[in-house]
């Protein structure tokens, strides 16, 4: 077998992609048929579920063995985060072709990048088995937080960035920062033991 096939199987990538696809199709089916515009909460749930499923593969069966391998893991880890972020976004965009449009491509790219960065940061801080906690916690905060108004507006915009419209400066910069910091931290440090 080739290295990429072995890597994909050891990181449970086929199951992660399948879980992402099933969640996307389920949400598209639930949202289909209404005349009202779709809430950004639904695509956020799909992307958060995809980031959660992808985070399972951020650690191998033996972290110590990964650390002693004679290969450079920095590029492989960074590529893993970036590719899974692209897969999560692509699955949602592809699932939209069979139902209503849930989100614009800009929304999907921004949220996929930010939540995958959070999942990677979660793997570096908490280990691969708990990497899902950061993207799910931030998604839950965004879903239940009050709207960003009043004196706490800028802080609430950062807290609710996954639900902000595409092109909003606070949402874009928060997602870019989380994606860059999370990917770099995980690529250099790897999953916590």
PLY file of the C-alpha trace (Angstrom):
ply
format ascii 1.0
element vertex 193
property float x
property float y
property float z
element edge 192
property int vertex1
property int vertex2
end_header
0.00 0.00 0.00
1.04 3.54 -0.58
1.93 5.89 2.25
-1.12 8.11 1.70
-3.49 5.14 1.87
-1.94 3.88 5.09
-2.00 7.37 6.57
-5.67 7.86 5.64
-6.66 4.52 7.16
-4.64 5.06 10.34
-6.23 8.49 10.84
-9.75 7.16 10.16
-10.22 9.58 7.27
-12.79 7.46 5.37
-15.05 7.36 8.44
-14.56 11.08 9.07
-15.57 11.94 5.52
-18.56 9.58 5.72
-19.75 11.17 8.98
-19.35 14.64 7.47
-21.30 13.63 4.38
-24.13 12.06 6.38
-24.48 15.12 8.62
-24.49 17.46 5.62
-27.12 15.45 3.76
-29.29 15.20 6.88
-29.25 18.95 7.44
-29.89 19.68 3.76
-32.85 17.29 3.83
-34.25 18.95 6.96
-33.87 22.43 5.48
-35.28 21.54 2.07
-38.62 22.82 0.91
-39.11 26.00 2.90
-39.79 29.38 1.36
-38.04 31.23 4.17
-34.31 31.97 4.02
-32.19 29.38 5.78
-30.63 30.40 9.07
-26.81 30.40 9.20
-27.15 28.11 12.21
-27.76 25.08 10.00
-24.57 25.34 7.93
-22.67 26.10 11.15
-23.94 22.80 12.58
-22.82 20.92 9.47
-19.35 22.48 9.55
-19.00 21.92 13.31
-20.02 18.27 12.86
-17.45 17.93 10.07
-14.70 19.50 12.18
-15.63 17.17 15.02
-15.49 14.11 12.77
-12.19 15.22 11.25
-10.59 15.88 14.63
-10.64 12.16 15.42
-7.75 11.68 12.99
-5.48 14.32 14.48
-3.66 11.64 16.45
-2.50 8.15 15.56
-2.90 4.98 17.55
0.43 5.62 19.27
1.47 9.25 19.71
4.91 8.24 20.98
5.51 6.19 17.83
4.53 9.17 15.68
6.98 11.37 17.55
9.88 8.95 17.01
9.25 8.40 13.31
12.03 9.34 10.94
9.73 11.57 8.87
8.95 15.24 9.29
5.42 15.51 10.63
5.12 19.30 10.43
4.14 19.42 6.77
1.97 16.31 7.03
0.05 17.66 10.03
-0.50 21.05 8.40
-1.63 19.39 5.18
-4.00 17.14 7.13
-5.73 20.14 8.75
-5.94 22.06 5.47
-7.20 19.11 3.43
-9.83 18.15 6.00
-10.99 21.77 6.18
-11.37 21.76 2.40
-13.21 18.43 2.51
-15.66 19.66 5.16
-16.41 22.77 3.11
-16.65 20.86 -0.16
-19.06 18.32 1.32
-21.43 21.07 2.45
-21.23 22.88 -0.88
-21.81 19.62 -2.77
-24.72 18.65 -0.52
-26.38 21.98 -1.31
-26.71 20.94 -4.94
-29.44 18.43 -3.99
-31.39 20.86 -1.80
-31.69 24.48 -0.79
-28.65 26.72 -0.61
-27.66 26.80 3.03
-24.70 29.15 2.79
-22.52 31.05 0.37
-19.08 29.69 -0.51
-17.45 32.57 1.40
-19.36 31.62 4.56
-18.43 27.95 4.17
-14.73 28.65 3.55
-14.49 31.05 6.49
-16.24 28.77 8.97
-14.48 25.61 7.76
-11.07 27.24 8.13
-11.80 28.70 11.56
-13.41 25.59 13.05
-10.72 23.26 11.67
-8.11 25.59 13.17
-9.91 25.28 16.50
-9.98 21.48 16.16
-6.24 21.45 15.44
-5.61 23.72 18.43
-7.76 21.39 20.52
-5.62 18.42 19.45
-2.45 20.26 20.44
-3.84 21.39 23.80
-6.10 18.50 24.82
-5.08 15.54 22.66
-6.79 14.08 19.62
-9.49 12.35 21.65
-10.71 15.75 22.95
-9.87 17.90 19.92
-13.58 18.23 19.13
-14.27 20.22 22.30
-12.99 23.60 21.06
-14.93 23.81 17.77
-18.10 22.45 19.39
-17.81 24.79 22.38
-17.32 27.83 20.15
-20.17 26.77 17.87
-22.44 26.35 20.91
-21.39 29.77 22.20
-22.20 31.31 18.82
-25.57 29.55 18.67
-26.71 30.66 22.12
-24.99 34.03 22.58
-27.04 37.22 22.36
-26.77 39.30 19.19
-23.67 41.55 18.96
-25.18 44.90 19.95
-24.53 47.60 22.54
-21.22 48.27 24.26
-20.24 44.60 24.15
-20.75 44.56 20.37
-17.14 44.06 19.22
-16.49 41.32 21.77
-19.74 39.61 20.85
-18.84 39.84 17.16
-15.68 37.90 17.91
-17.64 35.41 20.04
-20.29 34.89 17.35
-18.00 35.02 14.31
-19.30 31.74 12.81
-22.77 33.25 12.36
-21.75 36.66 11.04
-22.39 37.40 7.37
-19.45 36.77 5.02
-17.23 39.80 4.59
-17.66 41.00 8.18
-14.22 42.09 9.36
-14.54 40.62 12.86
-15.73 37.27 11.52
-13.10 37.04 8.82
-10.16 38.03 11.00
-11.22 35.78 13.86
-11.50 32.79 11.50
-8.16 33.55 9.83
-6.44 33.92 13.20
-7.91 30.69 14.56
-7.02 28.80 11.38
-3.43 30.07 11.34
-2.74 29.67 15.06
-4.45 26.28 15.32
-2.80 24.81 12.23
0.67 26.12 13.15
0.42 24.94 16.77
-0.75 21.48 15.80
1.78 21.18 12.96
4.71 22.02 15.23
3.63 20.45 18.51
1.47 17.57 17.33
-1.29 16.10 19.47
-0.93 16.18 23.22
-0.27 12.81 24.82
0 1
1 2
2 3
3 4
4 5
5 6
6 7
7 8
8 9
9 10
10 11
11 12
12 13
13 14
14 15
15 16
16 17
17 18
18 19
19 20
20 21
21 22
22 23
23 24
24 25
25 26
26 27
27 28
28 29
29 30
30 31
31 32
32 33
33 34
34 35
35 36
36 37
37 38
38 39
39 40
40 41
41 42
42 43
43 44
44 45
45 46
46 47
47 48
48 49
49 50
50 51
51 52
52 53
53 54
54 55
55 56
56 57
57 58
58 59
59 60
60 61
61 62
62 63
63 64
64 65
65 66
66 67
67 68
68 69
69 70
70 71
71 72
72 73
73 74
74 75
75 76
76 77
77 78
78 79
79 80
80 81
81 82
82 83
83 84
84 85
85 86
86 87
87 88
88 89
89 90
90 91
91 92
92 93
93 94
94 95
95 96
96 97
97 98
98 99
99 100
100 101
101 102
102 103
103 104
104 105
105 106
106 107
107 108
108 109
109 110
110 111
111 112
112 113
113 114
114 115
115 116
116 117
117 118
118 119
119 120
120 121
121 122
122 123
123 124
124 125
125 126
126 127
127 128
128 129
129 130
130 131
131 132
132 133
133 134
134 135
135 136
136 137
137 138
138 139
139 140
140 141
141 142
142 143
143 144
144 145
145 146
146 147
147 148
148 149
149 150
150 151
151 152
152 153
153 154
154 155
155 156
156 157
157 158
158 159
159 160
160 161
161 162
162 163
163 164
164 165
165 166
166 167
167 168
168 169
169 170
170 171
171 172
172 173
173 174
174 175
175 176
176 177
177 178
178 179
179 180
180 181
181 182
182 183
183 184
184 185
185 186
186 187
187 188
188 189
189 190
190 191
191 192
